[in-house]
Structure formats: structure tokens, C-alpha cells
Amino acid sequence: MNIRETRKTAILVDGGYYRKRAIALWGKNKTAAERADELFRYCLLHISEPDEPRDLYRIFYYDCPPMTREIIHPLTKETISYAEMAGTRWTNAFFEALSKKRKFAIRRGELAESQATYILKPSALSEIISEKKLISDLTKDDFKLDVKQKGVDMRIGLDVASLSYGKYVNQIVLIAGDSDFIPVAKMARKSGIDFILDPMKQHIKPKLSEHIDGIETYTDKMYIVNEEKLEYEMETNDQ
């Protein structure tokens, strides 16, 4: 009988990308614990659902901590303290919930808080340019915070290099959708890693497709999978 080799699989998650897609796919009104359970459950689908046997090495989650500085709104001139915002508390609770998951590693980047500023939302800017809205008609909600993150892509690259050259795994699943990861995918494949992308039902650029070994997305199976099979995977990875 021909028995296929079990893949040793690492799952890497671009946190900012996942959270946006999760809101679009499964709704926004979830507690931090519920969203963390959802993420863990979704990652395990990449272990339980494929036809080939897979063994989870570890889940790596990459994200930045929430902003905590005070910043003055350009329109209202009020001082807004992000450390006291509900979204900040939610994100910290989300990270804490993830940190308690079995075989879960959190890799934190940094926010360029000193360079944070408010900018007009694209929709508001478009209305100003087309003269559908006057500057005097702008409201607080027409602005959004613009703050850059640093170090996330670098940490993903370092982990892929370590996993590949150290031969810890022979398969990597990356939950992301950014073509910036092309160098990472190329590096892994040169080391013999089976590199799979999960864009969570988002279209990806053809250029990115050229540098991966396949696409897997299980968003449609999130709540209709074989519960006994998934529970077995969760129990196995909790041991």
C-alpha cells in the first residue's frame, strides 16, 4: 500500500490582512476571544481539510501593537488618546487570547507612532476634488489615522529563512495577499519548501501566482466542516 508522507506544516499569518478579511467574511461584532478562537480554528482547517496528511509545526502570527500616543485631530483640534480607546483594549485582549493558544507564536512589529497623522479618507478627497463637497462641509468622520507599521515583513522573512534553512518544515502556508511577499516565497521554494498561499478569497496579482506552489482557501468551509475531524485536530495540537 502506498502511504503518503506526512507534511510538516508551518502556518504564517499576516495579522493586519487576516483581520480585515475576517471582518469582511464573518462580521465585525466579535469579542477579542471569539476572534482569536476563529483565527485558530481557521488555521487548523489547513491541517484537517487537505487530502494529504499534515502535521502542524507552529502557527506564526505577525502584527503591530495598537497605537497609544495622543494626537490632535486637524479639524476639531481635540486631543485624542489612543491608549484609552476601546479598539486598543480589544487588540491587546486579542493578542493575549492568541498567546494562550497551543503552538502559537506572536511576532510583533512596531508602529511609527511619532509619524502618525490624520489624512482625508479617499472618498472625502474625491468629493472635494469633484466639488461635490466644500472644505467647510468636512466632518470628523472624513478623516482617518495614517500610521505606518515597521518590521512585520522583515519578521516574516526571517522566520521563513529559519524554517527553510533549518529544515524544521517542508511546507509553509502563508495567509496573506500582498505581492511584497514574492522574495519570501522564492526563497522558500529554492530551499525545497512547498509554499502555499491563502488570500482568503481575495484576487491576487498574476506575478504572485508565479512564485507559489498553490492556493488554498477554506473560508467557505469555516462553519460547515466535519466537526469531529476538526475537534480531533484541535485536541491533537493542544497536547
N, C-alpha and C positions, 0 to 999 in steps of 0.2 A: 504494500500500500504506500502511495506517495504522500508523505506528510510534509506540508509546507513549513518552512522555518518561521518561527515567531519573530516579528519585528520588535525591536526595542525602540519605542517612540517617545520623543520629547515634543511637547506642545508649547509653542510660544505665542503669547497673546499681546498684540498692540492694544493696550488698555483704552486709550482715547478712542480708537477706532471701534473697538468692541462695544463700548458704552453707547456710542451714537447709534450703531446698528441695532443694539438691543432695545433701545427706546423706540426706534422706528418699527421694529418687528414685534415686540412683545409689550409695549406700553411703558409709560414713564412712572406711573404711580406705584412704585415698589419700594419697600424698605431696603436699607443697605444690606441686611441679612438675606432678604429674598433675592436681591440682585446677585449677591455673592453665590448663593446656592444655585441660581440659574446659570451663572458662568461655569461653575464646577460641573454641573450636570451637562452643559453643552460640550465642554471639553471632553468629557467621558464618552460622548457619542462617537468621537473619533477613535475610541478604543473598542467600543461594543458593536458598532454598526458595520464596519468594513467586512468584506468576505474573508480577507486574510487575517490570521491571528496576530494580535498586537499586545504588547506588554508596556504599560506606562512607565516611563523613566521618571519624568517630573513635568509639572506644568510651570512655566515661567511667565509671570505677568509683569508688563512694563507700563509704567505710568508716572505722572508727576504728582506731588502733593498739592493740595489746593493753596491758592494764594492767601496770605494772611496780613498783608500790609494795608494801610489806609490810603485811599486815593480820592482826589476831589473830582466830582462829576463836572464836566465842562459846561453843562447847560444850567444845572440847578445850583452849582457851587457848593453842594453839600458834601461833607466828608463821609465816605463810605468805608466802613471797617469790614473787610472780607473775613477776618478771623471770627467774627460774630455771626456770620451768615449761616442760614440753615443748610445751604449747599456744602459749606465747608465741613460742618458737623457730619453730614451724610457721607461725604467722601472719606473722612477719617474713619467712620464706623465701617464703611465698606472695606477699606484696606485692612482694618482689624479683623473683620469676619473672614477675609481671604487668608490672612496669615495663620488662621487656625485650621485651615484645610490640609488634609493629608497630601504629601508630595506636591506642595505648592510653594513656589518661591516668588517673592515680590522684588522686582528691581525698580528702584525709584530714580527718576531723572530729577532735574531741577527746573524751576520756573525763573525766568529773567524778571523777577519782580521789580527791580529798580527801573526797568524799561517799560513797565506796564502803562498803558494809556487807553483812553476811550477813543473809539472811532465810530463814524457813522455806519450803520448797517447798509449793506449793498442796496436793499430795497429803498431806503430813505434817500441815499445818494442818487439813485436813479430818478427818483421823483423830483429831487432838487434840480438835477441836470435837465430834465424834460419840462421843468417849470410847472409840474403838477402840484408842487408843494413849495411854499416860501420858507426861507430860513426861520422866519418868525413863527412858523407853524410847527417847528420841531418840538418833540416832547422827549422826556427822559427815555422812553422806550425805543426811540430811534437810534440810540447809541448802544454799543456793545464793548465789552472789555477786550482789549487786544494784548495778550501776553504770550511770549514765545517760550517754548519748552526746550530744554537742553539735555543732552546726554542719553535720551531714550534710544535713538537709533544706534548710538555707539555701544550701548549695553547689549542690545540685541546682537550686534555684530560680534562682540567679544564672546558672548555665550555660544553663538553658532560656531565660532572658531574653536572654542574649547571642546564643545560636544563633538565636533567633526574630527579634529586632530587627536583628541584623546580617545576616540573610538568608544565613547560612552553609549552612543546610539547609532542605529543605521537608518533612522527615519526621523524627519522633522516635519511637523505640521505647524505652519505659521498662519495665525488668524490675523489678517491684515488686508490692506487693499492698495497700498502705496507702492508706486514703481521705484521709490527710493531704496527698496529692499533688493533690487536686482543684484548689486555686488554681493550681498549676503547669500542669495540663492546660488549664484555662480560659484562662490567659494565652497559652499556645502557640497554641491554636485561634483566639483573637482575632487573632493575627498571621498566620493563614493556614496554620499548620503542621498537617500530617496527624499526629495524635497517637495512637499505638498502645500499648496496654498488654499486657505479658506477665506474668501472675500465676503462671506455671509450674504450671498445673493446680489452683490454689487457687481457691476460690469468692471472688468479690469482692462488695462491697455494691452494691445497685442504684443507690445515689446516685452511686457512682464511674462506673458504666456510662454515666450520662447525660452525662458530661463528657469522653468519649474518642471517637475515631473508629473504633475497632475493637479486637478482642482477637486476639492471635496467640500461640500456644504450640506449641513444637516438641519438647517433652520426649519424646514418643513416637517421634520421628524421630532422636533423638540418635545411635543406633548402627545405623540402617538406612537412612541417606540415601544418595544417589548419591555414592559416594566420589570419583569423578573430578570431578564438579561442585564438591564441597566443596573438594577439593585445589586446583582452579583458583582458587577464591575466596581460599583461604589464600595461594597463591603471588602472586596479584594484589595482595593487601593487604600482602604482605611487601616489595613493590618500592618 
